[in-house]
Amino acid sequence: MIWYGIIICGVITFLIRFIPISGIISGELSPSTKNSFKYIPLAVLTPIIVNDLSIVENNSLFFIENYKLYAGLISIIVALITNNILATISIGMASYLSMSNLMNI
């Protein structure tokens, strides 16, 4: 039963990518459809990032000793201030490493 679901999802994913390239559908997309495409990365990545930052050990939530959560919040602040991906990643990783090393001493 699971394999049927995997195969169906694979076929749907293939068709979503193949149909626009093949020319089966002619014409342009509407401006509202094109405008909505910019929200897809945000909608896909947000649950992945929130899940990774909030769940630590044994699938339980930790907020006091969750260094990933604090480093993520620092990264969000840096991203909003600088709008620079390299600074965001660098400061986020440095804050995580420093918090996890200093708190474990």
Order of alpha helices (4+ residues) and beta strands (2+ residues): alpha-alpha-alpha-alpha-alpha
